Amino acid sequence: LEQAETVAAPQRTGMIVAADGGTGLGVAERTARVMPVTVVVPIDFESPAIEQLTGVRLLRGDITSMLVLREAGIGDVHALVAATRDDAVNVEASRLAVAAGVPDVVCRLNDAELRDEVMALGAHPVTADMAMAGTLASLLPGVVVTTSEVGLGEGEILQVRVMPGSLVIGRPLHEIATRAFLVAAIYRDGVLVVPHGDTRVQAGDQVLLVGRPDTLRAI
């Protein structure tokens, strides 16, 4: 029998960031430390922060133009972050990126009512209010930290401290966890504990939970 030769598709690497201000440039600055990043800014955009960017490729043009996206490497990148201050621009850039087969597309939004539209495209919406709320919550003294919108809004990661008097203290995880959520990790006295069914929860543990948002809120 003749065996057909399978040619592996080239692996996508790197990211495109659409920016016209501090948010997009900040994303580029942080991610450029670990992956190739191309920043696309409007032709007339000027900012001292651009001069401070290192390790990124800077491209001027309209991010909603497929010609500009091709020049930025849309066919090769693993992710695109549309982080301009214009919702319409971000939504259109996200649409084009999804259509071009980019695996991870993140769309910044000022108007939360556009979330469903962005999710329907297959992109990941992040609203200004959601981002600010997450930042403020992360600065609180370690009771609850949450990362929403995992899996395009279908999941959530929640880190919660087990308070003294909790009913779960001393109980093994196989008695606590259900199919609705997963205990992914336990941080105890600064040490990572990889949880198993017989692992018992202690007061003061920071427990990392993964599941549906409506389920985790009840937990």
Residue pairs with C-beta under 8 A, 6 or more apart in sequence:
10 76
12 76
12 77
12 78
12 102
12 103
13 35
13 36
13 76
13 77
13 78
14 35
14 36
14 37
14 38
14 73
14 76
14 77
14 78
14 79
15 31
15 35
15 36
15 37
15 38
15 77
15 78
15 79
15 80
15 81
16 37
16 38
16 39
16 40
16 69
16 72
16 73
16 74
16 77
16 79
16 80
16 81
16 97
17 24
17 25
17 27
17 28
17 31
17 37
17 38
17 39
17 40
17 80
17 81
17 83
18 24
18 40
18 41
18 63
18 80
18 81
18 82
18 83
18 84
18 89
18 90
18 93
19 25
19 27
19 28
19 39
19 40
19 41
19 83
19 84
20 41
20 42
20 45
20 84
20 85
20 86
21 47
21 84
21 85
22 49
23 83
23 85
23 108
24 39
24 41
24 81
24 83
24 84
24 108
25 39
25 47
25 49
25 50
25 53
27 81
27 83
28 37
28 39
28 53
28 56
29 52
29 53
29 56
31 37
32 53
32 54
32 55
32 56
33 55
35 78
36 57
37 55
37 56
37 57
38 56
38 57
38 58
38 59
38 72
38 73
38 77
39 53
39 56
39 57
39 58
39 59
40 59
40 60
40 61
40 63
40 68
40 69
40 72
41 50
41 58
41 59
41 60
42 60
42 61
42 62
43 60
43 61
43 62
45 60
50 58
59 68
59 71
59 72
61 67
61 68
61 71
62 68
63 69
63 82
63 84
63 89
63 93
64 89
64 92
64 93
64 96
66 74
66 96
69 93
69 96
69 97
69 100
74 80
74 96
74 97
74 100
74 102
75 100
75 101
77 102
78 102
78 103
78 104
79 102
79 103
79 104
79 105
79 106
80 93
80 94
80 97
80 102
80 104
80 105
80 106
81 105
81 106
81 108
82 89
82 90
82 91
82 93
82 94
82 97
82 105
82 106
82 107
82 108
82 123
83 90
83 106
83 108
84 90
84 93
84 108
85 110
87 109
87 110
87 111
87 114
90 107
90 108
90 109
91 107
91 109
91 114
91 117
91 118
91 121
93 107
94 105
94 106
94 107
94 118
94 121
94 123
95 121
95 123
97 105
97 123
98 105
98 121
98 122
98 123
104 124
105 121
105 122
105 123
105 124
106 123
106 124
106 126
107 118
107 123
107 124
107 125
107 126
108 126
108 128
109 115
109 118
109 125
109 126
109 127
109 128
110 127
110 128
111 127
112 127
112 129
112 130
114 125
115 125
115 127
115 153
118 124
118 125
119 125
119 152
119 153
122 152
123 152
124 149
124 152
125 149
125 153
126 149
130 148
130 149
134 146
134 147
134 148
137 144
137 145
137 146
138 145
142 161
142 206
143 160
143 161
143 163
144 158
144 159
144 160
144 161
145 158
145 159
145 160
146 156
146 157
146 158
146 159
146 216
147 156
147 157
147 158
148 156
148 213
149 156
150 156
150 157
150 210
154 212
155 210
155 211
155 212
155 213
156 210
156 211
156 212
156 213
156 216
157 184
157 208
157 209
157 210
158 208
158 209
158 210
158 211
158 216
158 219
159 206
159 207
159 208
159 209
160 206
160 207
160 209
160 219
161 204
161 205
161 206
161 207
162 168
162 169
162 201
162 202
162 203
162 204
162 205
162 206
162 207
163 203
164 203
164 204
165 203
166 201
166 203
168 176
168 201
169 201
169 202
169 203
170 200
170 201
170 202
171 200
171 201
172 197
172 198
172 199
172 200
173 183
173 195
173 196
173 197
173 198
173 199
173 200
173 201
174 197
174 198
176 183
176 201
177 183
180 211
180 212
180 215
181 209
181 210
181 211
181 212
181 215
181 216
181 219
182 209
182 210
182 211
183 195
183 199
183 207
183 208
183 209
184 195
184 208
184 209
184 210
185 192
185 193
185 194
185 195
185 207
185 208
186 192
186 193
186 195
186 199
186 201
186 205
186 206
186 207
186 208
187 193
187 205
187 206
187 207
187 208
188 202
188 204
188 205
188 206
189 204
193 199
193 205
201 207
209 216
209 219
211 219
